[in-house]
Structures are given as C-alpha cells and as structure tokens.
Amino acid sequence: MGINKTLSIIWIVAAMLLTTSLSAFAEADPKLWPVMKEAFFEKRAMKNVDFIKIDAPKRAESGAQVPVTYSIDTSAAKAAGVKIVKLYAFVDANPIPLTATYHLTDALGDFQLSTRIRFETDGFVRLVGEDAAGKLYLASRPIRAAGGCGGMVSNDEAAVRAAAGKIRMKVAAPKKFGTATSAKVNIKHIMRTGLQRDLVSQGFLPAFYIKKATFTYAGQPLMTVYVNVGTAEDPYFKFNFIPEMAGKFVLVASDNEGRYFTKAIDVKS
C-alpha cells in the first residue's frame, strides 16, 4: 500500500477518535482496528491466537509510561506449526499507532520482553506476529490510559541533547552457558512525538526519538527493534537470551537525526 493511502487511513482513524471520545477517558473502541489493519496489512488474512500474549495493567497510572510485557508461548506455537520471526506492536487509538517492530532470532529462546509504551486515550494494544512465510497472527488487550502522546512540555533543550543516547545496561551472569539469562537496557532519550507543544511558544516541537536498536551477542544478532514515538520516554527493554559461550553483549542505537549510540558488556559465567 502506498504511503499516501496509509496516511489517509490513519487520519480517518484519528477523526473517528475525535468523534467518539469526548473526555480524557473513553472505552477502548474495537471499530478502530479493522481500519488500522487495512492500512498496515492490506487484504492479508490474520488469525487470533492464544500463543502470543500481552501482559499489562487494565488501567495505567500514566498514559506516558504504560508497562507491557509481550511473550510467545513457543511450545504452543510450535504445536500449531508456527514460528514467529517478527512482531508489530500497535496502540490502535494512538495518533501514530505503530509503537515498535521487533525482529526476533532463535537466540531469544522463549521470547518475553518487557517495555513501556504511550497511550493518548483508552485503546487496545495489538500484537501482530508474522512467520517466515508472511502469515499473520493477532493478540489484543484493552488498557485504560490517556494523555501520553501530546500535551504541553517544557524542557531545557541543551540538557535534553546532552543526555540523549546515554545507555544503562545490565546482563545477568548465566548459571551455565546454553541456558537463558536476562538483559535490562535503558536508553536515555526524550522520545518527542511531534505532537507535543512548547509551553512558552505554544508551537509544536519536532519529533525527536530513538529510531532503531540492534542487539547482538558474540557477534551474532539477537534482536533488532525499529522504534517509534509510541515507545515511552527513555526506552526500556528487558528480555532473555541464550548465550552459548562467553561473549560481548552489544547495543547499537540510532535516533531520527542520524546519531548513533553504543554500549557493550562482557558476559562470563
């Protein structure tokens, strides 16, 4: 589907939101997803499944920082003849609904990832899995949260720029190689959506966000994340992977202004 048509459909969804929501909170609207699905996956079949799972609060304290955990029951998926290689994460009521795309590898083992996302109003988290053949599988969960994408902000721009891209990382020492170990990563970044207004000038602030995060171990790919502005400020990723030997866990991240940030940790038993 062409980008112009995709954008047109997204604007239609935005209009639907405006006409159906008269307050900060409105029940998650299931009518949004069929339009969104057509925008991103034109005429492609999609099956609802139980082996893709979303764990999240029913109501979040802040729409700017909504904790979610995505997982795949690999045994159940395998029993169904499915191997997921890519996950698309959406909040269908957000003005920019695609929060991130995750490219997965076998080195992640039983996939489980915790992160934080934004909600502009009550909506559904939609997690679409894709296998190597291009077949699509869907999991959904409603969440009540609001105000995470727009609003007024006031920041020290020099401080924002100086802090952007600083990485905190912790990798647990594996009990033994060949078994799962956990990694926690936090990237300092304001993740401006392009929909926020400056408190003084009242003008829209340009989008400024982490765009891509590539994780490798011992020189081999673990996971690549194409990040979008629906990911919360200071992107956070917690996930397991299976180190087969001692090696270096490496993150290379880049933002939409073309700047690169990297950090590495040596992993030993």
C-alpha positions as CSV (number, residue, x, y, z in Angstrom):
1,M,0.0,0.0,0.0
2,G,1.3,3.5,-0.9
3,I,2.4,5.8,1.9
4,N,-0.2,8.4,0.9
5,K,-3.1,5.9,1.2
6,T,-1.7,4.6,4.5
7,L,-1.5,8.2,5.9
8,S,-5.0,8.9,4.7
9,I,-6.4,5.9,6.5
10,I,-4.6,6.8,9.7
11,W,-6.1,10.3,9.5
12,I,-9.5,8.7,9.2
13,V,-8.9,6.7,12.4
14,A,-7.9,10.0,14.1
15,A,-11.1,11.5,13.0
16,M,-13.0,8.5,14.4
17,L,-11.3,9.1,17.7
18,L,-12.3,12.7,17.8
19,T,-15.9,11.9,17.2
20,T,-16.1,9.1,19.7
21,S,-14.1,10.5,22.6
22,L,-15.5,13.5,24.5
23,S,-13.3,13.1,27.6
24,A,-9.8,12.1,28.6
25,F,-11.1,8.5,29.1
26,A,-13.3,6.7,26.7
27,E,-13.8,3.0,26.4
28,A,-11.4,1.2,24.0
29,D,-13.1,1.2,20.6
30,P,-12.9,-2.1,18.7
31,K,-14.1,-0.3,15.5
32,L,-10.6,1.3,15.1
33,W,-8.7,-1.9,14.4
34,P,-10.3,-3.0,11.1
35,V,-9.3,0.3,9.6
36,M,-5.8,0.2,11.1
37,K,-5.4,-3.4,10.0
38,E,-6.2,-2.5,6.4
39,A,-3.8,0.4,6.5
40,F,-0.8,-1.7,7.5
41,F,-1.7,-5.2,6.3
42,E,-3.9,-4.6,3.2
43,K,-6.0,-7.6,2.4
44,R,-3.8,-10.0,4.4
45,A,-5.5,-12.7,6.5
46,M,-4.9,-12.5,10.2
47,K,-5.7,-15.2,12.8
48,N,-6.4,-14.6,16.5
49,V,-4.2,-16.9,18.6
50,D,-3.5,-17.6,22.3
51,F,0.2,-18.3,22.0
52,I,1.0,-14.6,21.6
53,K,0.4,-12.9,24.9
54,I,0.2,-9.4,26.3
55,D,0.5,-8.7,30.0
56,A,-0.4,-5.2,31.1
57,P,-2.5,-3.3,33.7
58,K,-6.2,-2.8,33.0
59,R,-5.7,0.8,33.9
60,A,-2.4,2.6,33.8
61,E,-1.3,5.3,36.2
62,S,0.1,7.4,33.4
63,G,-0.6,7.4,29.6
64,A,3.1,8.4,29.2
65,Q,4.5,5.3,30.8
66,V,2.4,2.2,30.3
67,P,4.2,-1.0,31.2
68,V,3.6,-4.0,29.0
69,T,5.1,-7.5,28.6
70,Y,5.0,-9.3,25.3
71,S,5.6,-13.1,25.1
72,I,5.3,-16.0,22.8
73,D,4.5,-19.5,24.1
74,T,6.9,-21.2,21.7
75,S,5.7,-24.7,22.6
76,A,2.1,-23.8,21.7
77,A,3.2,-22.0,18.6
78,K,5.3,-25.0,17.5
79,A,2.4,-27.3,18.1
80,A,0.4,-25.1,15.7
81,G,3.2,-25.2,13.2
82,V,4.1,-21.6,13.7
83,K,7.5,-19.8,14.2
84,I,7.2,-16.1,14.8
85,V,10.1,-14.1,13.3
86,K,8.6,-10.6,13.6
87,L,6.3,-8.7,16.0
88,Y,4.4,-5.5,15.3
89,A,3.2,-3.7,18.4
90,F,0.3,-1.2,18.0
91,V,-1.9,1.0,20.2
92,D,-4.8,1.4,17.8
93,A,-6.1,4.6,19.4
94,N,-2.9,6.5,19.2
95,P,-2.4,9.1,16.5
96,I,0.7,7.2,15.5
97,P,-0.3,3.6,16.2
98,L,2.8,1.5,15.5
99,T,4.9,1.7,18.6
100,A,7.7,-0.7,17.5
101,T,8.6,-3.6,15.3
102,Y,10.6,-6.5,16.7
103,H,12.8,-8.8,14.5
104,L,13.4,-11.9,16.5
105,T,16.0,-14.7,16.4
106,D,16.3,-18.2,17.9
107,A,18.9,-16.9,20.4
108,L,16.0,-15.3,22.3
109,G,14.6,-18.7,23.3
110,D,11.1,-18.5,24.8
111,F,10.5,-14.9,23.8
112,Q,9.4,-12.5,26.6
113,L,10.1,-8.7,26.5
114,S,9.0,-6.0,28.9
115,T,8.9,-2.4,27.7
116,R,6.9,0.8,28.2
117,I,4.6,2.5,25.7
118,R,2.3,5.6,25.4
119,F,-1.4,5.9,25.2
120,E,-3.2,9.0,24.1
121,T,-6.6,7.6,25.1
122,D,-8.1,4.3,26.1
123,G,-7.4,1.7,23.4
124,F,-6.2,-1.8,22.6
125,V,-2.7,-3.0,22.4
126,R,-2.5,-5.1,19.3
127,L,0.4,-7.5,18.8
128,V,0.7,-8.9,15.3
129,G,3.1,-11.8,14.8
130,E,4.5,-12.7,11.4
131,D,6.1,-16.0,10.4
132,A,8.7,-16.6,7.7
133,A,6.0,-17.3,5.2
134,G,4.3,-14.0,5.9
135,K,1.3,-15.4,7.7
136,L,-0.1,-13.1,10.4
137,Y,-1.3,-13.9,14.0
138,L,-3.0,-11.5,16.4
139,A,-3.3,-10.9,20.1
140,S,-5.2,-8.0,21.7
141,R,-5.6,-6.4,25.1
142,P,-7.6,-3.2,26.2
143,I,-5.9,-0.7,28.5
144,R,-7.3,2.5,30.1
145,A,-4.8,5.3,30.0
146,A,-4.6,8.8,28.5
147,G,-2.5,11.8,27.7
148,G,0.7,10.2,26.7
149,C,1.3,11.4,23.1
150,G,0.6,15.2,23.1
151,G,0.2,18.0,25.7
152,M,2.4,20.8,26.8
153,V,6.1,20.3,27.7
154,S,8.9,22.5,28.9
155,N,12.5,21.2,28.6
156,D,16.0,22.5,28.8
157,E,16.9,21.8,25.2
158,A,20.7,21.8,25.9
159,A,20.2,19.3,28.7
160,V,17.9,17.1,26.6
161,R,20.5,17.0,23.8
162,A,23.4,16.3,26.2
163,A,21.6,13.4,27.9
164,A,20.2,11.8,24.7
165,G,21.7,8.3,24.0
166,K,23.2,7.6,27.4
167,I,22.7,3.8,28.0
168,R,22.4,1.8,31.2
169,M,22.7,-1.9,30.7
170,K,22.8,-4.9,33.0
171,V,23.2,-8.5,31.9
172,A,22.9,-11.3,34.4
173,A,25.7,-13.9,34.5
174,P,24.3,-17.1,33.2
175,K,24.0,-20.1,35.6
176,K,25.6,-22.0,32.7
177,F,26.0,-21.4,29.0
178,G,23.2,-22.6,26.9
179,T,20.5,-21.5,29.3
180,A,18.5,-18.3,29.4
181,T,19.9,-15.2,31.1
182,S,18.3,-11.7,31.4
183,A,19.3,-8.4,30.0
184,K,17.9,-5.0,31.1
185,V,18.6,-1.9,28.9
186,N,17.5,1.7,29.3
187,I,18.3,4.4,26.7
188,K,18.1,8.0,27.9
189,H,16.0,9.8,25.3
190,I,13.1,12.2,25.5
191,M,11.2,10.5,22.6
192,R,9.3,13.5,21.4
193,T,6.3,12.5,19.4
194,G,5.9,15.6,17.2
195,L,2.5,16.2,18.7
196,Q,3.7,18.0,21.9
197,R,3.6,21.8,22.2
198,D,6.2,24.0,23.7
199,L,4.9,25.6,26.9
200,V,6.3,29.0,26.0
201,S,5.9,29.3,22.3
202,Q,2.8,27.1,22.0
203,G,4.2,25.7,18.8
204,F,4.7,22.0,18.0
205,L,8.0,20.6,18.9
206,P,9.7,18.4,16.2
207,A,9.8,14.7,16.6
208,F,13.0,13.5,18.3
209,Y,13.2,9.8,19.1
210,I,15.3,6.6,19.1
211,K,14.6,5.0,15.7
212,K,16.4,1.7,15.9
213,A,18.0,-0.5,18.5
214,T,20.2,-3.5,17.4
215,F,21.2,-6.1,20.0
216,T,23.9,-8.6,19.3
217,Y,25.8,-11.2,21.3
218,A,29.3,-12.7,20.5
219,G,28.9,-11.0,17.1
220,Q,25.6,-12.7,16.3
221,P,22.2,-11.0,16.1
222,L,19.8,-11.3,19.0
223,M,17.0,-8.8,18.2
224,T,16.5,-5.6,16.1
225,V,13.9,-3.2,17.2
226,Y,12.5,-0.5,14.9
227,V,11.3,2.0,17.5
228,N,8.6,4.6,17.0
229,V,7.2,7.5,19.1
230,G,4.6,5.3,20.8
231,T,7.5,3.9,22.8
232,A,7.8,5.8,26.1
233,E,10.4,8.3,27.0
234,D,13.8,6.7,28.0
235,P,13.1,3.4,26.1
236,Y,13.3,0.3,28.3
237,F,13.8,-3.3,27.2
238,K,14.0,-6.3,29.4
239,F,14.3,-9.7,27.8
240,N,16.0,-13.1,28.0
241,F,18.5,-14.6,25.6
242,I,20.6,-17.8,25.5
243,P,24.4,-17.3,25.5
244,E,26.2,-20.4,24.2
245,M,29.6,-19.1,25.3
246,A,31.3,-16.2,26.9
247,G,31.0,-13.1,24.7
248,K,30.1,-9.4,24.4
249,F,26.5,-8.2,24.6
250,V,26.3,-5.1,22.4
251,L,23.6,-2.5,21.8
252,V,23.8,-0.1,18.9
253,A,21.0,2.5,18.8
254,S,20.3,5.4,16.5
255,D,17.8,8.3,16.5
256,N,15.8,10.0,13.8
257,E,18.5,12.7,13.5
258,G,21.1,10.1,12.4
259,R,23.1,10.0,15.7
260,Y,24.4,6.6,16.9
261,F,24.9,5.4,20.5
262,T,26.5,2.1,21.6
263,K,27.4,0.2,24.7
264,A,28.8,-3.3,25.3
265,I,29.1,-5.7,28.3
266,D,31.3,-8.8,28.6
267,V,29.3,-11.8,29.7
268,K,31.0,-14.5,31.6
269,S,29.7,-17.5,33.6
